[in-house]
Amino acid sequence: MPITSSGGTSPVAWQPPGRDCGACGAPTCEAFLERVRRGEKELGDCVFYHAGTAAPRFDGKALRSGRDILGGEYDFVLDPLPGEVSARKIILPFRPDLVEKWGIEAGDIVVGRPAGAGCPVQHVLSVLHASLVSGLLTCQVVGPEVSRGGEFKDVEAYHIVGFEGIARTVRREPIFGMRQRFLPGYCMMNLTHTGVVNMILAQSSGLHVRVEDIRL
């Protein structure tokens, strides 16, 4: 349910984007709104909140526009696989030996910044699979709330090797072997990524794709 707030000269109804990122300290957007209603939080505590009449830059309309925050075009949005909370993210820590040294395994929470791609945002990741041979971690982005008050392993910096998820076509559907521009559906920076599409599987949920050689 939207909340009405007095932003600018007239009240505006505002709805968070439903990303459940946890940056506000609440586990979900709905929980955040409930805390606002109780007076425990303010709308400005949400990193996506824009007072006034301008639409939030991360709302559903923006994701369908085919343009990111800088105006760059993208072909498709990468949504989660069924039952998951974000597109899968395959990463390689700058120190891949730590995966074996620290015994990182499925279910662990790992934090770090995708410095290899130049992203300034630290991500909190839930590990789905860890390779002791290569040090590759297949993860989901789960948001900072998960790391608060719990155990996590800080790898500090990593390279983004690939993404995997369901492609939601905006301008052009994924084409095998082509480098394409796409937007991870949970990207807090709302910046277009590029990568080579090296797997496309037609599923009942949509096109299950894997994209590698990621660049911003």
Secondary structure, DSSP 8 states (H G I E B T S, - for coil): --EEEEETTEEEEE---S----TTSSSSHHHHHHHHHTTSS-GGGSTT---SSS--TTSHHHHHHTB-TTS-B-SEEEE--TT-SS-EEEEEESSTHHHHHTT--TT-EEEEE-GGGT----EEEEEEEE-TTT--EEEEE--GGGGTTS--EEEEEEEEEEEEEEEEESSS---TT-EEEEEETT-TT---EEEEEEEEEEETTEEEEEEEEEE-
